Amino acid sequence: MNIQNQFLILVIGPSGVGKNTLIELFMKKYLNFTFLVTGTARKRRKYEINGVHRHFYSTEEFEKGIENNEFIEYAIVHQTYYGVPKKSILVPISKGLSVIGEVDYQGAYTFEKKIKELPCKLITVFVEFENEELFVQRILSREKLDEESINIRKKSMEKEMLHKNNFDINIISYENDIEKTFNEFETKILEKMNNYN
């Protein structure tokens, strides 16, 4: 694949909307895409493999990486560093691969500002729920939450939804129809890739 035709696809959307499922389905079908591996200074969980699930750093290593401009974007969440190392994009690109991954809307905005630093083309995809009831249903199916926690998540979703029209592609996550959702996801991405200017 020509380096000029390599892509970074960022998937944005509320918690529980199915971003990871869509990414996994896309990567199974398009083997020239690899997963965007993010970095963190939190402790590695037993099942996690460094460089596969995440890039793991000590706090000092992460801060040194920030000083050395090694991250595209980073933030402190719950007193822990999280971010996207440049190597997570540059290494796959150097091997002729494209990259797909999930970020929040703020991270997507940072990528849009910094894409000129990267040897690939950026496509942003916002995935939204078909309806608010589906959001509540999916959140509750993932974990037990009290009413206050559900309301906090709803407010977060509402804030995210204010940004949905700021991205290249918008798709609906249809209730009980992953095939229809993935078909729309795939079709719109391929169309954007083919018409990229």
MDTraj code that builds the backbone (N, CA, C; nanometers):
import mdtraj as md
import numpy as np

residues = "MET ASN ILE GLN ASN GLN PHE LEU ILE LEU VAL ILE GLY PRO SER GLY VAL GLY LYS ASN THR LEU ILE GLU LEU PHE MET LYS LYS TYR LEU ASN PHE THR PHE LEU VAL THR GLY THR ALA ARG LYS ARG ARG LYS TYR GLU ILE ASN GLY VAL HIS ARG HIS PHE TYR SER THR GLU GLU PHE GLU LYS GLY ILE GLU ASN ASN GLU PHE ILE GLU TYR ALA ILE VAL HIS GLN THR TYR TYR GLY VAL PRO LYS LYS SER ILE LEU VAL PRO ILE SER LYS GLY LEU SER VAL ILE GLY GLU VAL ASP TYR GLN GLY ALA TYR THR PHE GLU LYS LYS ILE LYS GLU LEU PRO CYS LYS LEU ILE THR VAL PHE VAL GLU PHE GLU ASN GLU GLU LEU PHE VAL GLN ARG ILE LEU SER ARG GLU LYS LEU ASP GLU GLU SER ILE ASN ILE ARG LYS LYS SER MET GLU LYS GLU MET LEU HIS LYS ASN ASN PHE ASP ILE ASN ILE ILE SER TYR GLU ASN ASP ILE GLU LYS THR PHE ASN GLU PHE GLU THR LYS ILE LEU GLU LYS MET ASN ASN TYR ASN".split()
xyz = np.array([
    [0.0846, -0.1194, 0.0000],
    [0.0000, 0.0000, 0.0000],
    [0.0881, 0.1243, 0.0000],
    [0.0591, 0.2169, -0.0847],
    [0.1312, 0.3435, -0.0918],
    [0.1078, 0.4218, 0.0363],
    [0.2150, 0.4777, 0.0917],
    [0.2038, 0.5514, 0.2186],
    [0.1034, 0.6655, 0.2095],
    [0.0891, 0.7247, 0.0906],
    [-0.0064, 0.8340, 0.0740],
    [-0.1505, 0.7856, 0.0838],
    [-0.1708, 0.6551, 0.0733],
    [-0.3061, 0.5999, 0.0809],
    [-0.3328, 0.5300, 0.2132],
    [-0.2501, 0.5554, 0.3111],
    [-0.2726, 0.4960, 0.4418],
    [-0.3585, 0.5904, 0.5251],
    [-0.4396, 0.5292, 0.6100],
    [-0.5394, 0.6052, 0.6839],
    [-0.5286, 0.5819, 0.8341],
    [-0.5715, 0.6831, 0.9063],
    [-0.5975, 0.6732, 1.0494],
    [-0.7463, 0.6993, 1.0641],
    [-0.8201, 0.5979, 1.1083],
    [-0.9641, 0.6116, 1.1286],
    [-0.9902, 0.6158, 1.2784],
    [-1.0535, 0.7245, 1.3225],
    [-1.0867, 0.7412, 1.4635],
    [-1.2374, 0.7287, 1.4810],
    [-1.2775, 0.6438, 1.5743],
    [-1.4189, 0.6188, 1.6009],
    [-1.4540, 0.6839, 1.7341],
    [-1.5566, 0.7681, 1.7301],
    [-1.5972, 0.8492, 1.8445],
    [-1.7438, 0.8180, 1.8744],
    [-1.7835, 0.8231, 2.0002],
    [-1.9238, 0.8046, 2.0347],
    [-1.9405, 0.7721, 2.1805],
    [-2.0644, 0.7741, 2.2270],
    [-2.0925, 0.7496, 2.3689],
    [-2.0548, 0.6085, 2.4132],
    [-2.0375, 0.5943, 2.5416],
    [-2.0100, 0.4652, 2.6029],
    [-2.1220, 0.3666, 2.5690],
    [-2.0838, 0.2443, 2.5305],
    [-2.1822, 0.1394, 2.5042],
    [-2.2432, 0.1410, 2.3660],
    [-2.1999, 0.2322, 2.2778],
    [-2.2620, 0.2454, 2.1454],
    [-2.2147, 0.1372, 2.0475],
    [-2.1064, 0.0666, 2.0826],
    [-2.0588, -0.0422, 1.9966],
    [-1.9351, -0.0095, 1.9158],
    [-1.8587, 0.0902, 1.9591],
    [-1.7392, 0.1310, 1.8843],
    [-1.6400, 0.0165, 1.8685],
    [-1.6094, -0.0523, 1.9782],
    [-1.5105, -0.1605, 1.9719],
    [-1.5575, -0.2754, 1.8835],
    [-1.6853, -0.3071, 1.8888],
    [-1.7392, -0.4135, 1.8033],
    [-1.7226, -0.3777, 1.6562],
    [-1.7542, -0.2539, 1.6207],
    [-1.7402, -0.2099, 1.4819],
    [-1.5937, -0.2126, 1.4383],
    [-1.5044, -0.1695, 1.5257],
    [-1.3609, -0.1710, 1.4951],
    [-1.3125, -0.3140, 1.4729],
    [-1.3519, -0.4056, 1.5618],
    [-1.3106, -0.5458, 1.5489],
    [-1.3621, -0.6072, 1.4190],
    [-1.4877, -0.5817, 1.3845],
    [-1.5435, -0.6342, 1.2596],
    [-1.4699, -0.5779, 1.1386],
    [-1.4382, -0.4501, 1.1434],
    [-1.3672, -0.3856, 1.0322],
    [-1.2279, -0.4465, 1.0159],
    [-1.1579, -0.4658, 1.1268],
    [-1.0220, -0.5206, 1.1206],
    [-1.0210, -0.6663, 1.0736],
    [-1.1240, -0.7423, 1.1065],
    [-1.1326, -0.8811, 1.0583],
    [-1.1482, -0.8853, 0.9073],
    [-1.2179, -0.7880, 0.8521],
    [-1.2444, -0.7855, 0.7086],
    [-1.1316, -0.7180, 0.6306],
    [-1.0684, -0.6182, 0.6899],
    [-0.9638, -0.5410, 0.6225],
    [-0.8328, -0.5608, 0.6980],
    [-0.7561, -0.6587, 0.6523],
    [-0.6354, -0.7003, 0.7232],
    [-0.5212, -0.5994, 0.7133],
    [-0.5364, -0.4976, 0.6288],
    [-0.4344, -0.3933, 0.6196],
    [-0.4539, -0.2856, 0.7266],
    [-0.5498, -0.3079, 0.8181],
    [-0.5713, -0.2172, 0.9315],
    [-0.5267, -0.2843, 1.0598],
    [-0.4678, -0.2043, 1.1464],
    [-0.4292, -0.2516, 1.2781],
    [-0.4917, -0.1601, 1.3832],
    [-0.5006, -0.2094, 1.5055],
    [-0.5656, -0.1379, 1.6144],
    [-0.4745, -0.0286, 1.6703],
    [-0.5312, 0.0870, 1.6969],
    [-0.4583, 0.1981, 1.7580],
    [-0.4313, 0.1646, 1.9051],
    [-0.3051, 0.1424, 1.9378],
    [-0.2670, 0.1052, 2.0744],
    [-0.2343, 0.2321, 2.1523],
    [-0.3139, 0.2594, 2.2531],
    [-0.2940, 0.3793, 2.3352],
    [-0.1934, 0.3509, 2.4466],
    [-0.1531, 0.4560, 2.5162],
    [-0.0576, 0.4415, 2.6245],
    [-0.1155, 0.4858, 2.7574],
    [-0.0587, 0.4345, 2.8655],
    [-0.1042, 0.4721, 2.9986],
    [0.0068, 0.4530, 3.1014],
    [-0.0053, 0.5262, 3.2100],
    [0.0867, 0.5092, 3.3223],
    [0.0212, 0.4280, 3.4342],
    [-0.0967, 0.3706, 3.4065],
    [-0.1583, 0.2857, 3.5096],
    [-0.0925, 0.1483, 3.5089],
    [-0.1191, 0.0719, 3.6139],
    [-0.0611, -0.0622, 3.6236],
    [-0.1251, -0.1542, 3.5202],
    [-0.0425, -0.2429, 3.4666],
    [-0.0893, -0.3405, 3.3687],
    [-0.1732, -0.4473, 3.4386],
    [-0.2884, -0.4789, 3.3784],
    [-0.3710, -0.5876, 3.4307],
    [-0.3108, -0.7207, 3.3852],
    [-0.3415, -0.8279, 3.4558],
    [-0.2790, -0.9583, 3.4302],
    [-0.2929, -1.0042, 3.2851],
    [-0.4079, -0.9812, 3.2239],
    [-0.4324, -1.0296, 3.0885],
    [-0.3725, -0.9394, 2.9812],
    [-0.3268, -0.8212, 3.0176],
    [-0.2811, -0.7227, 2.9192],
    [-0.1354, -0.7461, 2.8788],
    [-0.1101, -0.7288, 2.7501],
    [0.0244, -0.7445, 2.6956],
    [0.0726, -0.6071, 2.6502],
    [0.1903, -0.5693, 2.6994],
    [0.2475, -0.4400, 2.6636],
    [0.2703, -0.4333, 2.5129],
    [0.2188, -0.3254, 2.4502],
    [0.2330, -0.3084, 2.3067],
    [0.1211, -0.3704, 2.2260],
    [0.0382, -0.4516, 2.2898],
    [-0.0767, -0.5133, 2.2215],
    [-0.2058, -0.4475, 2.2694],
    [-0.2309, -0.4552, 2.3993],
    [-0.3507, -0.3932, 2.4564],
    [-0.3288, -0.2449, 2.4815],
    [-0.2116, -0.2109, 2.5304],
    [-0.1705, -0.0730, 2.5560],
    [-0.0187, -0.0700, 2.5620],
    [0.0359, 0.0510, 2.5520],
    [0.1767, 0.0725, 2.5839],
    [0.1786, 0.1182, 2.7294],
    [0.2519, 0.0464, 2.8141],
    [0.2553, 0.0782, 2.9568],
    [0.3830, 0.1534, 2.9919],
    [0.3653, 0.2607, 3.0696],
    [0.4746, 0.3474, 3.1106],
    [0.4673, 0.3674, 3.2610],
    [0.5814, 0.3961, 3.3210],
    [0.5789, 0.4498, 3.4571],
    [0.5374, 0.5961, 3.4441],
    [0.4986, 0.6582, 3.5531],
    [0.4634, 0.8008, 3.5491],
    [0.5812, 0.8831, 3.4982],
    [0.7011, 0.8487, 3.5444],
    [0.8211, 0.9216, 3.5023],
    [0.8456, 0.9039, 3.3521],
    [0.8301, 0.7816, 3.3009],
    [0.8492, 0.7563, 3.1580],
    [0.7472, 0.8337, 3.0747],
    [0.6216, 0.8354, 3.1230],
    [0.5171, 0.9068, 3.0507],
    [0.5502, 1.0561, 3.0455],
    [0.5878, 1.1128, 3.1598],
    [0.6212, 1.2559, 3.1652],
    [0.7419, 1.2891, 3.0767],
    [0.8386, 1.1974, 3.0718],
    [0.9545, 1.2182, 2.9841],
    [0.9091, 1.2140, 2.8376],
    [0.8158, 1.1236, 2.8064],
    [0.7608, 1.1159, 2.6712],
    [0.6880, 1.2439, 2.6320],
    [0.6177, 1.3035, 2.7268],
    [0.5505, 1.4319, 2.7017],
    [0.6553, 1.5385, 2.6702],
    [0.7591, 1.5452, 2.7523],
    [0.8667, 1.6429, 2.7304],
    [0.9311, 1.6260, 2.5929],
    [0.9438, 1.5000, 2.5490],
    [1.0094, 1.4694, 2.4215],
    [0.9127, 1.4691, 2.3025],
    [0.7893, 1.5164, 2.3245],
    [0.6892, 1.5254, 2.2177],
    [0.6602, 1.3895, 2.1530],
    [0.6519, 1.2845, 2.2357],
    [0.6288, 1.1485, 2.1857],
    [0.4811, 1.1123, 2.1759],
    [0.3926, 1.2015, 2.2220],
    [0.2500, 1.1728, 2.2209],
    [0.1763, 1.2668, 2.1269],
    [0.0794, 1.2107, 2.0535],
    [-0.0088, 1.2938, 1.9711],
    [-0.1018, 1.3715, 2.0638],
    [-0.1568, 1.3005, 2.1613],
    [-0.2439, 1.3642, 2.2595],
    [-0.2350, 1.2861, 2.3887],
    [-0.2619, 1.3542, 2.4996],
    [-0.2611, 1.2885, 2.6301],
    [-0.3491, 1.3670, 2.7261],
    [-0.3865, 1.2995, 2.8346],
    [-0.4674, 1.3631, 2.9389],
    [-0.4423, 1.2897, 3.0695],
    [-0.4779, 1.3544, 3.1779],
    [-0.4750, 1.2886, 3.3087],
    [-0.6190, 1.2562, 3.3445],
    [-0.6459, 1.1275, 3.3626],
    [-0.7792, 1.0800, 3.3979],
    [-0.7670, 1.0008, 3.5268],
    [-0.8435, 1.0385, 3.6278],
    [-0.8367, 0.9734, 3.7595],
    [-0.6915, 0.9673, 3.8101],
    [-0.6215, 1.0767, 3.7951],
    [-0.4840, 1.0937, 3.8433],
    [-0.3838, 1.0018, 3.7732],
    [-0.4179, 0.9563, 3.6536],
    [-0.3294, 0.8685, 3.5773],
    [-0.3176, 0.9202, 3.4346],
    [-0.1985, 0.9148, 3.3792],
    [-0.1766, 0.9575, 3.2410],
    [-0.2313, 0.8547, 3.1420],
    [-0.2983, 0.9058, 3.0394],
    [-0.3428, 0.8267, 2.9247],
    [-0.3101, 0.9080, 2.8003],
    [-0.2786, 0.8408, 2.6908],
    [-0.2506, 0.9147, 2.5689],
    [-0.2243, 0.8239, 2.4508],
    [-0.1959, 0.8864, 2.3369],
    [-0.1664, 0.8122, 2.2145],
    [-0.0232, 0.8431, 2.1731],
    [0.0664, 0.7434, 2.1898],
    [0.2041, 0.7651, 2.1460],
    [0.2118, 0.7730, 1.9935],
    [0.2990, 0.8579, 1.9435],
    [0.3167, 0.8682, 1.7982],
    [0.3546, 0.7335, 1.7380],
    [0.4332, 0.6536, 1.8123],
    [0.4776, 0.5240, 1.7595],
    [0.3603, 0.4309, 1.7299],
    [0.2464, 0.4519, 1.7972],
    [0.1282, 0.3676, 1.7716],
    [0.0733, 0.3881, 1.6311],
    [0.1109, 0.4984, 1.5700],
    [0.0685, 0.5263, 1.4326],
    [0.1869, 0.5113, 1.3373],
    [0.3017, 0.5652, 1.3747],
    [0.4173, 0.5662, 1.2853],
    [0.4716, 0.4264, 1.2559],
    [0.4740, 0.3375, 1.3560],
    [0.5269, 0.2026, 1.3332],
    [0.4378, 0.1244, 1.2357],
    [0.3056, 0.1168, 1.2578],
    [0.2230, 0.0464, 1.1584],
    [0.2295, 0.1090, 1.0190],
    [0.2303, 0.2426, 1.0126],
    [0.2375, 0.3113, 0.8837],
    [0.3668, 0.2723, 0.8112],
    [0.4783, 0.2641, 0.8868],
    [0.6074, 0.2286, 0.8261],
    [0.6062, 0.0852, 0.7722],
    [0.5143, 0.0037, 0.8223],
    [0.5007, -0.1354, 0.7758],
    [0.3939, -0.1490, 0.6680],
    [0.3396, -0.0350, 0.6213],
    [0.2406, -0.0381, 0.5144],
    [0.0980, -0.0603, 0.5601],
    [0.0726, -0.0459, 0.6912],
    [-0.0621, -0.0663, 0.7445],
    [-0.1329, 0.0662, 0.7676],
    [-0.2644, 0.0601, 0.7761],
    [-0.3447, 0.1727, 0.8225],
    [-0.3876, 0.1425, 0.9655],
    [-0.4413, 0.2419, 1.0362],
    [-0.4708, 0.2295, 1.1789],
    [-0.6150, 0.2713, 1.2054],
    [-0.6821, 0.1963, 1.2939],
    [-0.8184, 0.2308, 1.3352],
    [-0.8280, 0.2179, 1.4868],
    [-0.8967, 0.3126, 1.5501],
    [-0.9100, 0.3066, 1.6945],
    [-1.0163, 0.4006, 1.7467],
    [-1.0351, 0.3926, 1.8750],
    [-1.1388, 0.4701, 1.9439],
    [-1.0742, 0.5822, 2.0241],
    [-1.1316, 0.7015, 2.0139],
    [-1.0909, 0.8138, 2.0991],
    [-1.2163, 0.8908, 2.1383],
    [-1.2045, 0.9771, 2.2388],
    [-1.3183, 1.0629, 2.2707],
    [-1.3155, 1.1837, 2.1773],
    [-1.4205, 1.2637, 2.1810],
    [-1.4304, 1.3742, 2.0855],
    [-1.3181, 1.4760, 2.1034],
    [-1.2734, 1.4958, 2.2274],
    [-1.1640, 1.5909, 2.2505],
    [-1.0346, 1.5400, 2.1886],
    [-1.0105, 1.4099, 2.2023],
    [-0.8928, 1.3500, 2.1397],
    [-0.8989, 1.3600, 1.9886],
    [-1.0177, 1.3417, 1.9322],
    [-1.0344, 1.3529, 1.7864],
    [-1.0007, 1.4940, 1.7392],
    [-1.0414, 1.5946, 1.8154],
    [-1.0095, 1.7329, 1.7788],
    [-0.8577, 1.7553, 1.7800],
    [-0.7895, 1.6973, 1.8772],
    [-0.6438, 1.7105, 1.8839],
    [-0.5795, 1.6462, 1.7617],
    [-0.6275, 1.5276, 1.7243],
    [-0.5746, 1.4609, 1.6051],
    [-0.5961, 1.5464, 1.4806],
    [-0.7121, 1.6081, 1.4701],
    [-0.7397, 1.6927, 1.3526],
    [-0.6379, 1.8068, 1.3428],
    [-0.5975, 1.8605, 1.4568],
    [-0.4988, 1.9694, 1.4580],
    [-0.3591, 1.9195, 1.4226],
    [-0.3289, 1.7937, 1.4610],
    [-0.1920, 1.7439, 1.4477],
    [-0.1718, 1.6464, 1.3316],
    [-0.2732, 1.6226, 1.2513],
    [-0.2626, 1.5212, 1.1457],
    [-0.1513, 1.5537, 1.0460],
    [-0.1197, 1.6800, 1.0291],
    [-0.0125, 1.7168, 0.9344],
    [0.1232, 1.6614, 0.9781],
    [0.1364, 1.6265, 1.1070],
    [0.2612, 1.5683, 1.1573],
    [0.2721, 1.4201, 1.1228],
    [0.1644, 1.3603, 1.0735],
    [0.1605, 1.2158, 1.0500],
    [0.1506, 1.1841, 0.9004],
    [0.2168, 1.0770, 0.8561],
    [0.2158, 1.0411, 0.7140],
    [0.0947, 0.9562, 0.6748],
    [-0.0241, 1.0036, 0.7080],
    [-0.1459, 0.9297, 0.6745],
    [-0.2628, 1.0281, 0.6667],
    [-0.3754, 0.9786, 0.6202],
    [-0.4960, 1.0605, 0.6067],
    [-0.5927, 1.0249, 0.7201],
    [-0.6575, 1.1262, 0.7740],
    [-0.7464, 1.1084, 0.8883],
    [-0.8924, 1.1037, 0.8445],
    [-0.9654, 1.0056, 0.9002],
    [-1.1107, 0.9980, 0.8847],
    [-1.1698, 0.9820, 1.0244],
    [-1.2670, 1.0667, 1.0583],
    [-1.3323, 1.0583, 1.1887],
    [-1.4764, 1.0111, 1.1701],
    [-1.5170, 0.9173, 1.2562],
    [-1.6497, 0.8561, 1.2469],
    [-1.7194, 0.8691, 1.3820],
    [-1.8342, 0.9334, 1.3836],
    [-1.9128, 0.9435, 1.5075],
    [-2.0262, 0.8425, 1.5015],
    [-2.0372, 0.7586, 1.6057],
    [-2.1417, 0.6570, 1.6148],
    [-2.2387, 0.6991, 1.7244],
    [-2.3669, 0.7062, 1.6896],
    [-2.4677, 0.7457, 1.7884],
    [-2.5734, 0.6369, 1.8047],
    [-2.6386, 0.6387, 1.9187],
    [-2.7465, 0.5438, 1.9454],
    [-2.8690, 0.5766, 1.8602],
    [-2.9427, 0.4724, 1.8263],
    [-3.0689, 0.4913, 1.7533],
    [-3.1677, 0.5703, 1.8388],
    [-3.1651, 0.5469, 1.9704],
    [-3.2516, 0.6209, 2.0623],
    [-3.1925, 0.6153, 2.2033],
    [-3.2406, 0.7023, 2.2906],
    [-3.1858, 0.7120, 2.4258],
    [-3.2138, 0.5867, 2.5088],
    [-3.3254, 0.5212, 2.4834],
    [-3.3582, 0.3995, 2.5577],
    [-3.2528, 0.2915, 2.5341],
    [-3.2031, 0.2845, 2.4117],
    [-3.0994, 0.1865, 2.3781],
    [-2.9711, 0.2163, 2.4553],
    [-2.9399, 0.3439, 2.4717],
    [-2.8231, 0.3837, 2.5503],
    [-2.8349, 0.3295, 2.6928],
    [-2.9482, 0.3542, 2.7579],
    [-2.9688, 0.3085, 2.8959],
    [-2.9625, 0.1564, 2.9023],
    [-3.0270, 0.0901, 2.8084],
    [-3.0298, -0.0562, 2.8038],
    [-2.8871, -0.1132, 2.7912],
    [-2.8070, -0.0581, 2.7020],
    [-2.6705, -0.1092, 2.6821],
    [-2.5818, -0.0812, 2.8024],
    [-2.5961, 0.0376, 2.8612],
    [-2.5144, 0.0710, 2.9786],
    [-2.5480, -0.0241, 3.0937],
    [-2.6764, -0.0490, 3.1156],
    [-2.7173, -0.1370, 3.2248],
    [-2.6769, -0.2817, 3.2000],
    [-2.6689, -0.3231, 3.0734],
    [-2.6289, -0.4599, 3.0430],
    [-2.4789, -0.4813, 3.0673],
    [-2.4019, -0.3744, 3.0687],
    [-2.2571, -0.3843, 3.0885],
    [-2.2187, -0.3839, 3.2355],
    [-2.2933, -0.3085, 3.3172],
    [-2.2602, -0.2983, 3.4589],
    [-2.3811, -0.2476, 3.5368],
    [-2.3818, -0.2798, 3.6659],
    [-2.4912, -0.2318, 3.7513],
    [-2.4630, -0.0888, 3.7924],
    [-2.5593, -0.0021, 3.7622],
    [-2.5436, 0.1383, 3.7969],
    [-2.6683, 0.1884, 3.8682],
    [-2.6481, 0.2767, 3.9655],
    [-2.7630, 0.3387, 4.0304],
    [-2.8131, 0.4531, 3.9419],
    [-2.9270, 0.5100, 3.9799],
    [-2.9895, 0.6142, 3.8980],
    [-2.8991, 0.7357, 3.8802],
    [-2.8267, 0.7727, 3.9844],
    [-2.7364, 0.8877, 3.9757],
    [-2.6262, 0.8628, 3.8719],
    [-2.5683, 0.7426, 3.8740],
    [-2.4633, 0.7079, 3.7779],
    [-2.5164, 0.7064, 3.6353],
    [-2.6394, 0.6564, 3.6177],
    [-2.7007, 0.6554, 3.4845],
    [-2.7196, 0.7988, 3.4356],
    [-2.7657, 0.8873, 3.5255],
    [-2.7862, 1.0278, 3.4877],
    [-2.6547, 1.0964, 3.4512],
    [-2.5461, 1.0619, 3.5212],
    [-2.4144, 1.1171, 3.4886],
    [-2.3739, 1.0721, 3.3481],
    [-2.3956, 0.9433, 3.3181],
    [-2.3615, 0.8911, 3.1849],
    [-2.4487, 0.9557, 3.0770],
    [-2.5768, 0.9778, 3.1089],
    [-2.6664, 1.0432, 3.0115],
    [-2.6169, 1.1843, 2.9796],
    [-2.5777, 1.2580, 3.0848],
    [-2.5280, 1.3942, 3.0633],
    [-2.4010, 1.3926, 2.9786],
    [-2.3163, 1.2948, 3.0037],
    [-2.1938, 1.2810, 2.9246],
    [-2.2283, 1.2520, 2.7787],
    [-2.3253, 1.1621, 2.7568],
    [-2.3689, 1.1296, 2.6206],
    [-2.4264, 1.2541, 2.5523],
    [-2.5085, 1.3288, 2.6244],
    [-2.5682, 1.4507, 2.5672],
    [-2.4598, 1.5506, 2.5269],
    [-2.3551, 1.5620, 2.6084],
    [-2.2435, 1.6514, 2.5761],
    [-2.1728, 1.6030, 2.4496],
    [-2.1490, 1.4723, 2.4412],
    [-2.0848, 1.4157, 2.3217],
    [-2.1694, 1.4391, 2.1972],
    [-2.3000, 1.4254, 2.2120],
    [-2.3896, 1.4394, 2.0971],
    [-2.3852, 1.5805, 2.0379],
    [-2.3492, 1.6787, 2.1182],
    [-2.3377, 1.8159, 2.0684],
    [-2.2275, 1.8284, 1.9625],
    [-2.1361, 1.7326, 1.9610],
    [-2.0212, 1.7372, 1.8706],
    [-2.0362, 1.6469, 1.7482],
    [-2.1446, 1.5715, 1.7401],
    [-2.1558, 1.4666, 1.6374],
    [-2.1425, 1.5173, 1.4946],
    [-2.1850, 1.6378, 1.4671],
    [-2.1787, 1.6896, 1.3302],
    [-2.0440, 1.7504, 1.2940],
    [-1.9472, 1.7411, 1.3849],
    [-1.8152, 1.7977, 1.3603],
    [-1.7169, 1.6964, 1.3011],
    [-1.7668, 1.5780, 1.2690],
    [-1.6793, 1.4720, 1.2204],
    [-1.7152, 1.4340, 1.0774],
    [-1.6253, 1.3603, 1.0126],
    [-1.6414, 1.3280, 0.8704],
    [-1.7652, 1.2431, 0.8413],
    [-1.7912, 1.1474, 0.9297],
    [-1.8972, 1.0493, 0.9064],
    [-1.9810, 1.0368, 1.0332],
    [-2.1117, 1.0263, 1.0163],
    [-2.2022, 0.9969, 1.1276],
    [-2.2798, 0.8708, 1.0929],
    [-2.2867, 0.7776, 1.1877],
    [-2.3682, 0.6584, 1.1656],
    [-2.4522, 0.6305, 1.2892],
    [-2.5572, 0.5521, 1.2673],
    [-2.6491, 0.5112, 1.3740],
    [-2.6144, 0.3695, 1.4175],
    [-2.6123, 0.3458, 1.5485],
    [-2.6002, 0.2108, 1.6024],
    [-2.7431, 0.1598, 1.6236],
    [-2.7862, 0.0710, 1.5338],
    [-2.9241, 0.0239, 1.5343],
    [-2.9464, -0.0832, 1.6404],
    [-3.0622, -0.0762, 1.7030],
    [-3.0975, -0.1719, 1.8064],
    [-3.1080, -0.3114, 1.7473],
    [-3.0361, -0.4059, 1.8057],
    [-3.0398, -0.5472, 1.7668],
    [-3.0097, -0.5708, 1.6193],
    [-2.9280, -0.4861, 1.5581],
    [-2.8955, -0.5056, 1.4169],
    [-2.7517, -0.4620, 1.3886],
    [-2.6567, -0.5417, 1.4401],
    [-2.5161, -0.5093, 1.4198],
    [-2.4806, -0.5182, 1.2717],
    [-2.5452, -0.6055, 1.1978],
    [-2.5158, -0.6186, 1.0548],
    [-2.5474, -0.4891, 0.9793],
    [-2.6639, -0.4320, 1.0076],
    [-2.7027, -0.3059, 0.9434],
    [-2.6094, -0.1930, 0.9868],
    [-2.5765, -0.1909, 1.1159],
    [-2.4869, -0.0876, 1.1686],
    [-2.3497, -0.0990, 1.1036],
    [-2.2961, -0.2215, 1.0992],
    [-2.1637, -0.2399, 1.0396],
    [-2.1653, -0.2091, 0.8904],
    [-2.2703, -0.2464, 0.8201],
    [-2.2799, -0.2181, 0.6773],
    [-2.2713, -0.0675, 0.6514],
    [-2.3414, 0.0112, 0.7331],
    [-2.3373, 0.1577, 0.7185],
    [-2.1976, 0.2107, 0.7521],
    [-2.1395, 0.1577, 0.8588],
    [-2.0047, 0.1959, 0.9031],
    [-1.9043, 0.1693, 0.7907],
    [-1.9037, 0.0485, 0.7402],
    [-1.8104, 0.0075, 0.6353],
    [-1.8315, 0.0865, 0.5064],
    [-1.9555, 0.0978, 0.4620],
    [-1.9862, 0.1663, 0.3357],
    [-1.9412, 0.3114, 0.3390],
    [-1.9711, 0.3808, 0.4489],
    [-1.9355, 0.5227, 0.4576],
    [-1.7849, 0.5433, 0.4690],
    [-1.7162, 0.4544, 0.5386],
    [-1.5703, 0.4656, 0.5488],
    [-1.5060, 0.4415, 0.4123],
    [-1.5474, 0.3354, 0.3436],
    [-1.4880, 0.3047, 0.2124],
    [-1.5153, 0.4172, 0.1128],
    [-1.6348, 0.4727, 0.1187],
    [-1.6686, 0.5843, 0.0305],
    [-1.5784, 0.7045, 0.0584],
    [-1.5574, 0.7344, 0.1856],
    [-1.4704, 0.8464, 0.2228],
    [-1.3260, 0.8196, 0.1815],
    [-1.2782, 0.6957, 0.1991],
    [-1.1421, 0.6616, 0.1597],
    [-1.1232, 0.6784, 0.0092],
    [-1.2214, 0.6335, -0.0672],
    [-1.2133, 0.6401, -0.2132],
    [-1.2231, 0.7830, -0.2670],
    [-1.2894, 0.8693, -0.1923],
    [-1.3087, 1.0081, -0.2378],
    [-1.2262, 1.1081, -0.1584],
    [-1.1266, 1.0573, -0.0851],
    [-1.0473, 1.1444, 0.0023],
    [-0.9745, 1.2506, -0.0805],
    [-0.9817, 1.3764, -0.0354],
    [-0.9080, 1.4820, -0.1056],
    [-0.8341, 1.5700, -0.0084],
])
top = md.Topology()
chain = top.add_chain()
for i, resn in enumerate(residues, 1):
    res = top.add_residue(resn, chain, resSeq=i)
    for name in ("N", "CA", "C"):
        top.add_atom(name, md.element.get_by_symbol(name[0]), res)
traj = md.Trajectory(xyz[None], top)
